[in-house]
Amino acid sequence: MATIGIDLGTTNSLAVAYLDGEVVLIPNSFGEFLTPSVVHVSKDILTVGKLAKERLVTDSANTAQLFKRSMGTNDSFVLDGQVFTALDLSALVVKQLIADAEAFLGEVVDEVLISVPAYFNDRQRQATKAIGEVLNIKVERLINEPSSAAIACHELGTYELFIVFDFGGGTLDVSVVDCFENVISITAIAGDNFLGGSDFDKAIAEHFCQVQGLDFDSLDKTVQSSLLLAAERCKLKLQDEETATISLVVKEELYFKKYSQDDVREIIKPVLHRVKKVIARAVKESGYTAQDLDYFILVGGSSQMPLVQQYLKHILNIPIKKVADMDELVARGLGTYLAIKERKEQVKDLVVTDICPFSLGVDSFNEDFQKVAFSKIISKNTVLPASASAFYQTHDLGQSQVQFNIYQGESFNVDSNLKLGEFSIDVPVNHQKHEVVKVTFSYDINSLLYVEVDVLSTKEHYIYQMGRGKNMERLSKSSHLDRIKTISSNLNSEPVYEALMEKAERICQELPYHIQPKFIEKIAQFSRDYDTAFNNIKKKQEILYVFKRYLEQLESYVYGEDLDIFRDLDDDN
C-alpha cells in the first residue's frame, strides 16, 4: 500500500511520491509529469488529461475544464447527456493520477494527500476531501499550495522570510512565510480563486473579438474554445518571440490579428492590477515591511510569463528569486510533506504551521447598530489547529430556542459572508433574565469545524460537527475535538511572554507611586505591540528581548543595584 501526493490544479495536475529518501514526480502514460485537468465524455467513453484537452476544440460540448473553480458549489456540467459536478470531475482527474501512480509504483495506492489553494473556503475544502468518499480512498490531509511550495523552497537551518506568489491557471495565492530554524510558519495569506492565467487568455480573446466586431459571449461554444486555445498559444509564443498571430474562422469567414508584447501588456493590465491588490493585502496583514522581506518566490505556470515577471519587478521593492520548474514546486513540497507525515529521518524535526484563511463566527444582534452583524470567534490568520470561545445571551426574555448560523468571511455585514451551516438548541424559558451561552469553535488543519455550545444555567453541552452542505451533525463526544483543543492550547501558550508579564506585575507593585502610571502605560504598549505581531516570529522575539531588557533596568532601579555606593563585584580579585 502506498500514499501519494496530488497537486490538483485548475489547468494541470501532478502526482508525487517519496521513495528511498527522495521526492519523485510520477509520470503519466505519456511519460509527462503534467496531466491537463480536463475531462471528455462521449458514448460512455471517458477520457482524462492530454487527449481530453485536444477535444476542447473537436468536441467542446462534451469536454470540461477549469471546473476546479466550481468546487464546493452546485454548478453542474453536462457531458454527453450526463450531469457532473466539479467534485465528480475532480475525482476523475484524481482517479487517473492514482492509476498512473499504481502503474509506476507497482503497488496499490490507498491514501492521497491533496493540495488546495490557501484561499479555498470551507465548502471548497470539504468538496475536495469528499473526493476520497467518491473514490473510496483515504483523503485525510489537505495541504495549502503555498505551504507546500514553502517546504520545497526552504533551506533547513536558516532564517528566511519570503513571499510565495502562487499563480496558476485558475487561482492566485500569496503567502508570507516565516522560516525559523526547523519551523516553517505561514504568517498571512491572501488570494483570489477566480484569477489565473486563463483570465489572460480570456482578456486576449475578448480583445480579439472587440477589434473584429465579434461578440465573444455570443459565439458558439466550440468557437469560443478554439479562440481561447488560440489566445493561450499567442500568450505562450510571446514568452520567446516579439509577435504572435491569432486567427479564427467563424461561419467560414477568416479573422486574424497580429499581437506584440506591448499589445498584450496593455490588454492584461486590469488583470495584473487585481494581482497587485492581492499581494498588498497579504503583506499588510502580515505586519512586515519590504525591509523585512528577503525575497519573492514565483510558483505556478502563469508566473513564468515574462510579462508577469516584468510587472512584478516593476511594482515590487524586494528581489524576486527564480526557482526552476515553478509549475512542479507545489508537487515537490507535497513529496517532502509525505516524508514529514511518515517521520522520515531526513525531515523528522521539520515543523510546518498553517493558518486559518478566513474568519469564522456567528450572526448576533449588535445593540450599538441595532442590526444583526457578524461576530468573529476565530480570526483570519490564526495558527491552526485553533480553538476559541465567546459568550452570547438570548435576544428576548422567555426565549425557548437559540438558532446558530455559522459564517465564514471578513465583512461586518453578515449577509456578505459565506454561510456554512446552522443548528438550534433549547434553552430554559426565563422571563427574569437573559440566558447566557458559551460558544466554542474548534478548527483543525484539514478545515474540519466543530462548534460547542454550553448553556451556563443548565450545564447542558452540545457538540456539532460541520459536514457537507449546510447540515451540521450533532455528536455526543469527539476524541478528535479533544485533540484539536489540546494542540491549540499548546500552540497558543506563550510561556516567555507570560513570565515577563508576571515579572512586570511584581515590579509594578514595588515601584514608587509617581512612576507606576507611566510604567503601566509602557507595559500596555508592549502588550499591544506583541499582539500586533501576531504570527511574526522574528518580530515577537525582538519585542520580548526589548521587554526583558526594559524590565531588567527597572528591576535594577527598584533594588538600587545601580547606585554608586556599591562597587562592581566583578572587579574583586
N, C-alpha and C positions, 0 to 999 in steps of 0.2 A: 504494500500500500504506500502511496506517495502523496505528498502535499505540494501543490504548486502555487505560484502567484500569477495573477492575471491583471494586467493593466488594461482595463476595459475602457477604450477610448471612444470618443464621438465619431471619429473618422477611421481610426485604425486601432487594433488591439494586439497585445503581445502576451506570450506566456513565458514563465521563467521558473527555474528550479535551482536548488543549491546542492551541488554534487562535489564530493571529495574536496571540500574546503573552498569551492569556487562558485560564483554566480554564473549560471549557464542559461542563455536565451534559447528557447525551444523553437526550431524551425517548423514551418507548416509543410504541407505536401509539395509546395513549390520550392522548398528549400529557402524560403524567405522568413524573416522574423516578424515583419508587419503583415497582419491579416486585416484587410478592409472590413469595417463594421457595417457590412451591407448584406441584406438577405433578399433572395429571389425565390418566389414560389410559382410554379406553373405545372398544371396537370399532376398535382400531388408530388412533384419532384422539387425538393428543397435544395437550394444552393447557398452557401455562405462564403463570403470572402472575395477573392480576386475575380472569379468567374461571375459572381453576382454583381460586382461593380461594373463589369462590362455590359451587363444587361440593363443598367440605368438608362442607356440610350435605346437599345434594341427592344426592351420590354419594360419601360419605365412604370407602367401601370401596375405591374406585379412585383416591383422592386422597392425596397425600403432602405433609407439611410438616415443619418442624423437623428435616429429615434431615441438616443440617449437623452436628448433634450426634453423628452416627454416622460422620462421616468417619474413615477410617483403621481402621474395624472391619469385621467380617464380617457385620454386621447386614444383613438384606435386607428389601425392601418389595415386596409382591405387588400389582400393579395390573392389573386385567383379565386375570388369569392369567399375566402376565409378571413375572419376577423382576428387580428393580433393586437396585443397591447405592446408598449415599449418593453415591459418586463418579459413578455413572451419572446420578442425578437432578440433582446439582450441574452436571454437564456440560450437561444440557438447559437449565438456567437460563442458564448462560453462553452457550450457543448462541443462545438467544432474545435476549439482550442484544447479542450480536455482530450478529445480523440487524437489530435496531433501529438499531445504530450505523452499519452499512453503508447503511441506507436514509437516515439523517440526514446522513452524511458524503459519500455518493455515491462511495465507494471501498471496496475490499476491505480488511478487517482481517486482518492476518497475524500480529500479536503482541498478547498481552494481559498486563498486569500485574495480579495479583490480591492483594487484601488478605486477611489472615488474622488471627485473634486472636493476640495476642502469646503467649498461653499454649498455643497449639496444640503438641502434641508432634510428634516426628519422623514418626511414621506419618501423622498428620493432614496434615502439610505435604507429605509425599510423595504422598498421595492427591490433595491439591489441585493439585500440579504435574502429576499424571497426567491432569488434565482436558485438558491440551494434547495428550496422546497420543490420547485418545478423540476429540477434535475435529480432530486433525491440524493444530494451530495452535501457534505458539511460546509457551510459558509458562516463561520463564527466570527471572523475578523474582517473589518473593513479598514483600509489604510488610506489616510488622506494623501492625495498625489504629491503635494509639496513636501509633506513629511518624508515620503518615500524618496523623493529627489534629494532632500537634505541628507538622508542616510547615505545615499550614493556619493554625495559630494564631500561630505565632512572628512577631514583628515584627523583621525583619532589622536588625542593627546595635545591638541592645540585649541586655543581660544579663538573662535571666529564668530562674527556677527554679519549675516548676509541676508539678502532678499532673494527668494526663489520666485522667478517670474515664469509661471507655467502656462504657456499659451498654445493651446491645441487647436484642433479643427473646429470645435464647438463650444469650448469653455475657456475661461481665463481665471486663474487663481494666482494671487500674490500673497506670499507669506514672508514675515520677518522671522528669521531663525537665529536663535542664540545657542551657540555650541560652547559648552564649558566643560573641560576635561572629558569625562565619558558620557556627558549628558547632552542630548540634542533636544532643545526646547523650542516649540513653536510659540512665539510671543504674540503675534497678531496675524489675522488673515482677513482678506477681502477678496471679492470675486464677482464674476458675472457668468451665470450658467447659460447665457444666451449671447455670448461674444466669443468668436473664434475666427480661424482662417476662412471658414465657409462664409462669414459675413463680408470678407473682402471679395470673394467670388461673386456674391450676390450684388454687391455695390458696383462691381465692374459690369456685370450682366445688365443691371438696370440702367447704367450709364449708356451702354451699347444700344439698348432699346430706345432710350431717350433721343439719342442723336440720329437713330434710324427711323424715328417716327413710329415705333412699335410700343405696345403696352405689355410689359413683362407678365403682369398678373393675368392678362387675357390670353396668353399663349397656351397652346396645348401642352399638357404635362410632359410629353415626350420631347417637345421642342425646348421647354424650359430646362429639362435635364441636360439636353445636348448643349444648350447655351452655357449653363453653369459649368459643365466639364470644359468647354472651350475657354471660359473665363479663368478656370483653375489652371489650365495649361498655359494661358497667357501670363498669369501671375508667376508660375514656376519658371517659365522661359526668361522672364525679365530678371530673374536672380543672376543669370550669367550673361545675358545679352542686352543691348541697348533698346531694341524694339521687338515687339511681337504683334501678330495679327490675329484677330478674331473674325471668323467667317461663319455665317449661319444661313441655312436655306429654310425659308418659310413660304409654304404654298408655291413651291417651285421657283421662288424668287431668291436670288443670292444677295445677302447683305454682308459687308465686311468693313473693318476699320483697323488701322494700324495704331498701336499704343506705344508710347515711350515710358520710361521710368517716371519722368516728371508728370505725365498724364495720370498714371495710376496713383502716384503720391497724392495728387490733388483729389482724386476720386475717393480714396480711402481715408482722407483726413478726418471726417466725422467719426469713423470707427476708431482711429487712433486716439482721438480726444477722449472717447469712452475708456480706452486703455489707461490714459493718464489719470483719470478720476479714480480708477480702482487702485492704482499704485499709491496715490496721495492718501486714500482712505486707510490703507494698510499701514503706511509709515506713521501717519498721525496717531492711529490707535495704539501703535507700539510704544510711543513715547520717546523714540530715538530721533536723532537728527542725522543729517548727511555726514557730519563729522564722526559720528559713532560707527557708521556702517562701513564694513571692509570692502564689500563688492556686491555685485548684482549677477545672479546666475540665471541664464536663459535655459528654459526647458520647453519641450514640445515642438512639433514640426513647424508651427507658424512662427516661432521665434527665429527660424533660420532665414526668413525673408530679409534680404538686405535693407528693404525699405523700413521694416520694423526696427532692425538694429540701428539704422541711421537715426530714426526718430528717437529711440531711447537714448542714444548718445547725445542727441541734441537737448533733450529735456532733463537728463539726469546729471546730478552733481557728484556722482560716485562712479568708480570704474566698473565696467562690465567684464566678467570673467567668462570666456567662452569654454564650453565643455564639449568634447567630442561626442557624437551620436546623441544629440539632445533629445531625439524622439524615443530613445531607449533608456533614458536616465531613470524614469519612474519605475520601469520594469526591473532595472538593476538594483534599485533601492529595495524593491519588493523581495528580490532574491536574498539580499542581506537580512531583511526582516524575517524571512524564513529561518535563517540561521539563528537569529535572536530568539525566535519562538522555540526553537529546538535546543537552545542553550549551548550552541556550538562553542568550542574553546576559543576560536578566533574573535568572537564578539560577545562572549558571555557577560562582560561587565558593561556593555553599552546599554544606556537607558534612553528611551525616546518618550517624550511627553507631548501630548496634543491638547488642543483647546476647543472649547465649545464655539462653533461658528456663528450661532445666533443666541440671543437671549431667550429664556423660557419663563413663562409665567401664566397668570390667570387674569380674567377680567374682574374688576371690582369697582364699586361705586366710589368715585372721588368726590368727597364733600366740598373741597375747595372750588372745584369746577362744576359741581352739580351734574356730573355725567359719568357714564361707565368708561373706564380707562384701563390700559394695560398695566398690570402690576408685575414687575420682574421679580423672579425668585432666584434664578441662576442667570448671571450676566454673561453677555458675549465675551469671549476670550478667557473665560475661567478654565483653569487647568483641569483636564479630565483624568479619572472619573471625579465627579463633583456631587456634593450633597449640600443643600441649603434649605432653610426654613423661613417662614413668615407667618404672622398671626393676622387673622381676619375675624370680623364679627358679623352676625346676621344683619341684614339691611332693615328688617322690620321686627318689632316685638311680636311675639306669638307665632313666629315663623316655624314651620314644621320640617321643611326641607331646605337644603342648600345645593344649588347646582354649580358645578365647577366646569368652566370651559378653559381648555388648555391651549395656549397660543405660543407661537414662536416668531420672533421678529424684534424690531427696534423702535417701532412707532408708538407714540403715546396713544394714538387713536387705535383702539383695539381692532377695529374692522380692517385696518390696513395691514395687519399681521396675518400669518397663516394659522388657521385653526387646526389643531392636531387631534383633538378628541374632547369628550365630555362625559360626565357622570354626575349622579346626585347621591346625597347621603341624607339620612334622617337626623334631625336634632330635636331635643326636648322642646315642647311648646312652652315658651317662657314669656309671660306678659309683663314681668317685672324688670327684666334687663335683657340685653342682647347676649346671645350665646356666642362664645369665642371658640374658634377652631385654629389649630396649628397645622399648616400645610407644609409638607416637606417634599422637595423634588430631589431625586437621585438620578444622575445621568451617567451612563458608562461610556467607555471609549468606542463602543460599537453602536452608539446612538440609541441604546435601549433606555427608555424613560420609565421610572417608577414614580408614582405620586401617592404619598401617605397623608391621611387626614386624621388628626386626633381631636375629638370633641372633649374639651377640657372639663366640662361639668360631669360627664358620664364616664370618662376614660375610654370611650369607645374608639377603637382603632381600625381604620380602613386602609387597605393597600390595593392600588390599581396599577396595572401594567399596560403601557402603550402597545397596541398591536397594529395590524394593518387596518387601513380605513380609519374611521373616527370612533370605533367601538373600543372601549377600554375594558380589560378583563380584571375582575376582582380576584385577589389572591388571599389565601389565609395567612401565608408567610412565604418568604423567599430567602434562601441562603445566598443567592447571587446579590440581592439587595443589601444584605448584611455586609457582604464583601466590599461592595461599592462604598458604603458609608465608612467602613474601616479604613480603606485605602484613601478615601477623600480626607478623612480626619488626619491621617499621617502626612498626606501631601500638603495640607493647609497648616500643619504645625510649623510654628516659627520660633523654635527654642531660643535662638540667639537674640532675636528681637524682643521676645517676651522677657528674657533675663535682663536685658538692658532697661526695659520699661519698669521692671521691679526695682532695679537699682536706682532709676530716676525717681521713683516714688519715695524710696528711702532717703535719698539725698534732699528731696524737696522738704521733707519733714525736719531736716536738720539745718536748712538754710535760714538766715535771718529773714524776718517778715518782709522787709522792704525789697528783698531780692526775689522772693517767691513768685510774684506775678509775672515778672519778666522771664523767669525760668519756666514756668508753666506754659507761657506763650511759645517759648523756644521748643519745648518738648512736643507741643501740639503741632508745630510746623514740621518737626522731624517725622511725626506720625503721618501727617498728610503727604509729605514727600515720599515716604516709604510705600504708602497705599497707592500713590500715583504711579510708582514704578511698576506695579502690577507684576507682569511676568519677566521683567527686565532684570535678569540675574546679576549682571555686572553692576548695574546702577544701584540695585539693592545693597550689594556688598560695599559699594563706595559710601552709601548713606550710613550703613551700620558702622563703618570704620570711623567716619566723621563723628557720628553719635557717640561712639565709645570714647574717642579722644576728648570730646567735649565733657562727658561725664567724669572722666579721669581728672581733668583740670578742675572741675567743680569740687570733686571729692578731695583733691589736694588742698583746695581753698578751705573747705569745711573743717578739715582736720589740722589746718595750719602747717602742713608739711613743707610749704614753700616759704615759710618765714625765715628771715636771715639769722635768727638766733640759733638755728640748727646748722651744724657743719655737715658737709657732704660725707656720708659714711663710706662712700666708695674710695675716699682718699686715705682711709685707715691702712696702716701697714701691719 
